Amino acid sequence: MTARTNRWVIAAAIAALILGAILSRVIEPGLRVEKIMLTANTPAIRLFPATPGPHPIALLAHGATGSKENLFRFGEALAAAGFDCYSVDQAGHGESPQPWSLTNMLLKPRELERALGGVDVFIGHSMGGGAGDWSVRTNGFRPKLFIGVGAPVELGEHGPPVLLLFGRFEELYRPARLRALTNAQVVISPWSDHILEAFDPVLVSAAVKAACATVGKPVPAAPTAWRWRFAGLVLGIAGALVLMYRLPELHPRLARTRRWIVPAVLLIAIILTMGTWVSVTPQLRRIPQQLVLLVVIGLALAGLSRLRMPRWSLVVVTGILALGCLALRIADAGKAVRVVVHANHIEVTGPVGIFLVSILMAIFAISTLLLLPSVAVGRIATRGGSRRDGDVAMAIFASYVIGQFIPFFY
């Protein structure tokens, strides 16, 4: 490729990235979106109709290693149906200033219900569903409809109606077992797994239909703005991939800094195009955590290089750790855990390690998923460079994205 052609390719890739960033911010017409602090320590995204209220209230809680952005699709669809929706950051996650703890997690639904003056529809994904389940059974949380996404909740005889939403490829719960449940309506999508359940159009539509029936609203046409956001994501990432290959070839000085350019380009693209899907915006309080991960991952890659082992070996290690935690979680699933509420804290007796194992499983699983594109980043940086260039690029990218999702425990 000639230098002139390369410049035109780079210009087209930059245009694609800019257009992708614009499209990724499209929301459904007639809705408003704003970031708020729902309580003194609970950041939230509020999605609501532009028309005057009052509107029924929906509270949305994400799963472990997630953020308030994960349930944007559910919130947007419910807001289009006339709901005032609040998708919150759980303690230790996203932009929450609170550390993760059982007390902070389990007491949150009831605390937010009081702040909102009541909740008509609650949607909890995975860990969020588990916290809502416990709050209904033990802490007086009383939504009119409980929707568990990837969470097989059991609210008891006096709980609200329950809708359970799962993907066919759900890793934690077998679809056959879910279909046998008699205490809830169950919808199983043919498309998604545990992570993708939060974005599945089939599950979103089922949630809107049930929510509208609960408050006596007509079911509107399904929102379509998410398709533009998805197109923007694809276009922006495609432009970034081209820049990752071609930008270092623009000038010899750029070629010598490919270890920095390659991960930086992809991170910029992710930050610009994925804001309504996951929490990727830089946060000052996460920088120390990301720097520690940078050192740990860098040392691990240096060790693999000395042993002449491929970078993907690191993915295998985290995958094995995730499976090990899953096995421990399954082994403890039938054991009784007793939770007692005191004035300002929660006391847990029994195999409390099941909670920690669940969080560790989520951390190792998300790390495994994020290390896969990190390996690709390292390979691109190695092209035309050295093994060290690839290791540095992979460490930079992996430490940033993993550091964004690991909960705070301090």
SULMOGI-V205890 format. One record per residue. N is the residue number from 1. RES is the residue in one small letter. SS is DSSP state (H for helix, E for strand, - for the rest). PSI is psi in whole degrees, -180 to 180 (none if undefined). OMEGA is omega in whole degrees, 0 to 359 (none if undefined). Layout:
n res ss psi omega
N RES SS PSI OMEGA
N RES SS PSI OMEGA
//
This chain:
n res ss psi omega
1 m - 130 180
2 t - 162 180
3 a H -39 180
4 r H -45 179
5 t H -41 180
6 n H -40 179
7 r H -40 179
8 w H -39 178
9 v H -43 179
10 i H -42 179
11 a H -42 179
12 a H -39 180
13 a H -39 177
14 i H -41 178
15 a H -41 179
16 a H -40 179
17 l H -42 179
18 i H -45 179
19 l H -39 178
20 g H -41 179
21 a H -37 179
22 i H -48 182
23 l H -32 183
24 s - -10 180
25 r - 7 178
26 v - 132 176
27 i - 166 183
28 e - 135 179
29 p - 145 178
30 g - 5 180
31 l E 157 173
32 r E 145 180
33 v E 131 177
34 e E 149 174
35 k E 132 182
36 i E 170 167
37 m E 107 185
38 l E -42 168
39 t E -176 183
40 a - -23 184
41 n - 23 182
42 t E 94 174
43 p E 146 182
44 a E 154 167
45 i E 125 177
46 r E 124 176
47 l E 125 186
48 f E 158 179
49 p E 148 178
50 a - -18 179
51 t - 153 181
52 p - 151 181
53 g - -161 5
54 p - 156 180
55 h - 149 174
56 p - 151 187
57 i E 134 173
58 a E 132 178
59 l E 130 185
60 l E 132 182
61 a E 123 183
62 h - 177 181
63 g - -177 181
64 a - 139 183
65 t - 8 181
66 g - -161 180
67 s - 172 181
68 k H -27 180
69 e H -24 184
70 n H -33 183
71 l H 22 178
72 f H -40 181
73 r H -45 177
74 f H -44 181
75 g H -41 180
76 e H -44 181
77 a H -40 178
78 l H -38 177
79 a H -38 177
80 a H -25 178
81 a - 1 176
82 g - 15 179
83 f - 150 171
84 d E 109 192
85 c E 140 178
86 y E 109 176
87 s E 120 192
88 v E 155 170
89 d - 123 175
90 q - 158 179
91 a - 133 179
92 g - -4 184
93 h - 158 176
94 g - -127 181
95 e - 11 182
96 s - 133 177
97 p - -9 181
98 q - 146 170
99 p - 156 177
100 w - 133 172
101 s - 161 178
102 l H -39 179
103 t H -50 182
104 n H -35 182
105 m H -50 188
106 l H -30 181
107 l - -9 186
108 k H -47 183
109 p H -45 180
110 r H -39 178
111 e H -43 181
112 l H -34 177
113 e H -42 178
114 r H -40 180
115 a H -34 182
116 l H -12 182
117 g - 18 181
118 g - 152 180
119 v - 125 177
120 d - -44 182
121 v E 129 174
122 f E 132 175
123 i E 120 180
124 g E 123 177
125 h E 124 174
126 s - -114 181
127 m H -37 178
128 g H -39 176
129 g H -38 178
130 g H -41 178
131 a H -41 178
132 g H -38 177
133 d H -53 180
134 w H -39 182
135 s H -37 177
136 v H -46 185
137 r H -28 192
138 t H -28 193
139 n - 13 174
140 g - 15 178
141 f - 127 189
142 r - 71 171
143 p - 159 178
144 k - -27 178
145 l E 134 179
146 f E 121 179
147 i E 115 177
148 g E 123 179
149 v E 113 184
150 g - 29 182
151 a - 108 182
152 p - 74 186
153 v - 155 177
154 e - 103 189
155 l - -7 180
156 g - 178 186
157 e - -32 187
158 h - 10 179
159 g - 171 178
160 p - 169 174
161 p E 146 185
162 v E 135 171
163 l E 125 180
164 l E 130 183
165 l E 126 182
166 f E 157 171
167 g E 153 181
168 r - -31 183
169 f - 25 176
170 e - 125 185
171 e - -26 188
172 l - -21 184
173 y - 131 182
174 r - 131 180
175 p H -37 181
176 a H -39 179
177 r H -37 182
178 l H -39 180
179 r H -22 181
180 a - -8 181
181 l - 137 181
182 t - -7 183
183 n - 8 183
184 a - 157 169
185 q E 135 183
186 v E 130 175
187 v E 126 180
188 i E 118 179
189 s E 145 179
190 p - 1 192
191 w - -31 198
192 s - 167 172
193 d - -166 186
194 h - -43 182
195 i - -45 185
196 l H -10 177
197 e H -31 182
198 a H -13 183
199 f H 3 188
200 d - 119 181
201 p H -34 179
202 v H -44 181
203 l H -37 177
204 v H -45 180
205 s H -40 178
206 a H -39 179
207 a H -43 180
208 v H -43 180
209 k H -46 180
210 a H -40 180
211 a H -42 179
212 c H -39 178
213 a H -35 182
214 t H -38 184
215 v H 5 177
216 g - 35 178
217 k - 150 174
218 p - 149 180
219 v - 120 181
220 p - 174 174
221 a - 147 182
222 a - 138 178
223 p - 150 180
224 t - -7 184
225 a H -28 182
226 w H -28 179
227 r H -38 176
228 w H -40 178
229 r H -40 178
230 f H -41 176
231 a H -40 177
232 g H -39 178
233 l H -48 181
234 v H -45 182
235 l H -44 181
236 g H -43 180
237 i H -38 177
238 a H -44 177
239 g H -39 180
240 a H -40 180
241 l H -40 177
242 v H -44 180
243 l H -36 179
244 m H -35 179
245 y H -43 193
246 r H -30 185
247 l H -42 178
248 p H -20 180
249 e H -4 183
250 l - -32 183
251 h - 145 180
252 p H -35 179
253 r H -38 177
254 l H -36 179
255 a H -34 181
256 r - -13 180
257 t - 24 183
258 r H -28 180
259 r H -25 178
260 w H -40 185
261 i H -46 186
262 v H -52 179
263 p H -34 182
264 a H -42 180
265 v H -46 182
266 l H -39 178
267 l H -41 178
268 i H -44 179
269 a H -42 180
270 i H -43 180
271 i H -38 183
272 l H -27 189
273 t H -9 186
274 m - 14 184
275 g - -25 179
276 t - 7 180
277 w - -45 180
278 v - 165 180
279 s - 104 183
280 v - -3 180
281 t - 135 180
282 p - 140 179
283 q - 129 184
284 l H -40 185
285 r H -13 178
286 r H -9 183
287 i H -46 178
288 p H -41 179
289 q H -41 180
290 q H -34 178
291 l H -40 177
292 v H -44 178
293 l H -37 178
294 l H -43 179
295 v H -47 183
296 v H -48 181
297 i H -38 177
298 g H -44 179
299 l H -39 178
300 a H -42 180
301 l H -36 177
302 a H -40 177
303 g H -42 177
304 l H -37 179
305 s H -42 179
306 r H -35 180
307 l - 0 182
308 r - 40 178
309 m - 149 181
310 p - 158 181
311 r - -32 183
312 w - -8 175
313 s H -32 179
314 l H -36 177
315 v H -40 179
316 v H -42 181
317 v H -50 181
318 t H -34 177
319 g H -42 178
320 i H -41 178
321 l H -39 178
322 a H -43 179
323 l H -36 177
324 g H -43 177
325 c H -37 178
326 l H -42 179
327 a H -42 178
328 l H -39 180
329 r H -42 179
330 i H -40 181
331 a H -32 182
332 d H -1 188
333 a - -34 184
334 g - -3 183
335 k - 146 184
336 a - 136 174
337 v E 125 181
338 r E 127 182
339 v E 124 181
340 v E 130 179
341 v E 125 173
342 h - -170 186
343 a - -46 184
344 n - 17 177
345 h - 172 181
346 i E 135 177
347 e E 130 182
348 v E 131 175
349 t E 156 184
350 g E -162 182
351 p - 71 185
352 v - -18 179
353 g H -19 180
354 i H -33 179
355 f H -45 179
356 l H -41 179
357 v H -38 179
358 s H -42 179
359 i H -44 179
360 l H -39 178
361 m H -44 179
362 a H -40 180
363 i H -47 180
364 f H -37 180
365 a H -47 180
366 i H -34 177
367 s H -40 178
368 t H -45 180
369 l H -40 183
370 l H -24 176
371 l H -23 179
372 l H -53 175
373 p H -27 178
374 s H -38 176
375 v H -41 178
376 a H -39 177
377 v H -45 178
378 g H -38 180
379 r H -40 179
380 i H -41 180
381 a H -31 179
382 t H -29 180
383 r - 116 183
384 g - -2 180
385 g - -139 183
386 s - 171 176
387 r H -39 180
388 r H -40 176
389 d H -45 180
390 g H -40 180
391 d H -45 180
392 v H -45 180
393 a H -44 180
394 m H -42 181
395 a H -41 180
396 i H -50 183
397 f H -48 183
398 a H -42 182
399 s H -36 180
400 y H -53 187
401 v H -39 179
402 i H -41 179
403 g H -24 178
404 q H -24 189
405 f H -16 179
406 i - 127 180
407 p - 154 173
408 f - 131 177
409 f - 10 185
410 y - none none
//
